[in-house]
Amino acid sequence: MRQASAMGWPMWKLGLVLYPFATGAVAINLFMLGLLGPAIGIPALPPVTALLLSLPLGVPATWASALWVRRLIAAAER
């Protein structure tokens, strides 16, 4: 039986697993950044808006984290 490895997992499978986590991290960071808005004279970013904005912005974050995880697993297998 073939041993599962990072190179055996296609990028889209890693993306499916990591998307909720990466998108959640983007949402939290957007919300925290939005809290700084009143300090510079713009309205604060509501949580729902941060969540909605994080859905498309989570895709590049997921891609970056999937690359990172693949490199970590490859290094651990050496």
C-alpha positions in Angstrom: 0.0 0.0 0.0 1.3 3.5 -0.9 2.3 5.7 2.0 0.4 9.1 2.1 2.7 12.1 1.6 2.5 15.8 1.0 3.4 15.3 -2.7 0.6 12.7 -2.9 -2.0 15.2 -2.0 -3.0 17.5 -4.8 -3.1 21.2 -4.0 -6.9 21.4 -4.3 -7.3 18.7 -1.6 -5.0 20.6 0.8 -7.0 23.8 -0.1 -10.3 22.2 0.7 -9.0 21.1 4.1 -7.3 24.5 4.9 -9.8 26.9 3.4 -12.0 27.2 6.6 -9.0 27.9 8.7 -7.4 30.4 6.4 -10.6 32.2 5.7 -11.3 32.4 9.5 -7.9 33.9 10.0 -8.5 36.4 7.3 -11.8 37.4 8.8 -10.3 37.9 12.2 -7.5 40.0 10.8 -9.9 42.1 8.7 -12.2 42.7 11.7 -9.2 43.8 13.9 -8.0 46.0 11.1 -11.5 47.4 10.8 -11.4 48.3 14.5 -8.6 50.8 13.8 -10.9 52.6 11.3 -12.2 55.2 13.8 -8.7 56.1 14.8 -8.1 57.4 11.2 -11.5 58.8 10.6 -13.3 56.0 8.8 -16.2 53.9 10.2 -15.4 50.6 11.9 -15.8 47.4 9.8 -18.7 45.4 11.1 -18.1 41.6 11.8 -20.5 40.5 9.1 -18.7 42.6 6.5 -15.4 41.2 7.6 -16.8 37.7 7.2 -18.1 38.4 3.7 -14.9 40.0 2.6 -12.9 37.1 3.9 -14.7 34.6 1.6 -12.9 35.6 -1.6 -9.7 36.8 0.3 -9.4 33.4 1.9 -8.5 31.8 -1.5 -5.0 33.3 -1.8 -4.4 32.8 1.9 -5.4 29.1 1.5 -3.1 28.7 -1.5 -0.2 30.2 0.5 -0.9 28.0 3.5 -1.2 24.9 1.4 2.2 25.6 -0.1 3.6 26.1 3.4 2.1 22.8 4.6 3.5 20.9 1.6 7.0 22.2 2.3 6.7 21.4 6.0 5.6 17.8 5.3 8.3 17.4 2.6 10.9 18.6 5.1 9.7 16.3 7.8 9.8 13.3 5.5 13.5 13.8 4.6 
